[in-house]
Amino acid sequence: MRHRSKKVTLDRARGPRRALLRNLVGDVLIKEKIATTEAKAKAIRPLVEKMITLGKKGTLASRRLLEARLPRNGSAMKVAKELASRYATRSGGYVRIIKLPSRPGDGARMALIELV
């Protein structure tokens, strides 16, 4: 039997989930720190890491991929110019997740996701 990794659906259909993740990744890259639910933070961590790694390559193809995968708010340019040089000597682990108290309204577990 084949082992499948459990995909996090965040209780959304494929299109809205992809849009949500894309926008959250863009927000993390632009603001460098956001508070969101723990499940969303864990879902976007590998995506943010991949975008920074892609930006570190510095090729034309990698810049085009960043433009295609990130929202149009300047996040691709920030990754290619500022973050790539900041993490040039680091070989991974660009993101930190810190657990926060639960949200008062619905009791959702919250987390702070930030760039190291």
C-alpha positions in Angstrom: 0.0 0.0 0.0 1.2 3.4 -0.9 1.6 6.1 1.8 0.1 9.4 0.9 0.9 12.6 2.7 -2.1 14.2 4.3 -3.0 17.4 2.4 -4.2 20.2 4.4 -7.5 21.5 2.9 -8.3 24.3 5.3 -11.9 23.5 4.8 -11.9 25.1 1.3 -12.2 24.0 -2.3 -9.0 23.9 -4.4 -9.3 27.3 -6.0 -10.1 29.4 -2.9 -7.5 27.4 -0.9 -4.8 28.2 -3.5 -5.7 31.9 -3.6 -5.6 32.0 0.2 -2.2 30.4 0.5 -0.8 32.5 -2.4 -2.0 35.7 -0.6 -0.7 34.6 2.8 2.7 33.8 1.3 2.8 37.2 -0.3 1.9 38.9 3.0 4.6 37.0 4.9 7.2 38.0 2.3 6.2 41.7 2.2 5.5 42.3 5.9 7.9 39.6 7.2 5.6 38.8 10.1 1.9 37.9 10.3 -0.5 36.4 12.8 -2.8 33.7 11.5 -4.2 30.4 12.5 -1.8 27.6 13.4 -3.0 25.4 10.5 -2.6 28.2 8.0 0.9 29.0 9.3 2.0 25.3 9.0 0.5 25.1 5.5 2.4 28.2 4.2 5.8 27.5 5.8 7.1 25.2 3.1 5.7 27.6 0.4 7.6 30.6 1.9 10.8 28.5 2.2 10.5 27.5 -1.5 10.0 31.0 -2.7 13.1 32.3 -0.8 15.1 29.4 -2.2 13.9 30.2 -5.7 14.8 33.8 -5.2 18.3 32.8 -4.1 19.0 31.2 -7.5 18.9 34.6 -9.2 18.2 33.3 -12.7 15.7 34.8 -15.2 13.7 31.6 -15.0 13.5 31.8 -11.2 12.4 35.4 -11.3 9.6 34.6 -13.8 8.5 31.7 -11.6 8.3 34.1 -8.6 6.3 36.5 -10.6 3.9 33.8 -11.6 3.5 32.2 -8.2 3.3 35.3 -6.0 0.6 38.0 -5.9 1.2 41.3 -7.7 2.1 43.4 -4.7 5.9 43.6 -5.1 6.6 40.4 -3.1 8.5 38.8 -6.0 10.8 41.8 -6.4 11.5 41.9 -2.6 12.3 38.1 -2.6 14.7 38.5 -5.6 16.5 41.6 -4.3 16.3 41.9 -0.5 15.6 38.5 0.9 17.9 36.6 -1.5 20.9 38.6 -0.3 19.9 38.4 3.3 19.7 34.6 3.3 22.6 34.0 0.8 24.7 32.1 3.3 21.8 30.3 5.0 20.8 26.9 3.7 17.2 26.8 4.8 15.1 27.5 7.9 14.0 31.0 6.9 10.7 30.9 8.7 9.8 30.7 12.4 6.3 29.8 13.8 5.5 31.0 17.3 2.3 29.8 19.0 0.0 32.6 20.4 -3.0 32.5 22.7 -6.3 31.3 21.2 -8.5 33.8 19.3 -11.2 35.1 21.7 -14.1 35.0 19.2 -14.0 31.3 18.2 -11.1 29.8 20.2 -9.0 29.1 17.1 -5.4 28.3 17.8 -3.3 31.2 16.6 0.4 31.5 15.5 2.8 34.2 14.5 4.8 33.3 11.3 7.8 35.4 10.7 11.1 35.4 8.7 14.1 34.6 10.8 
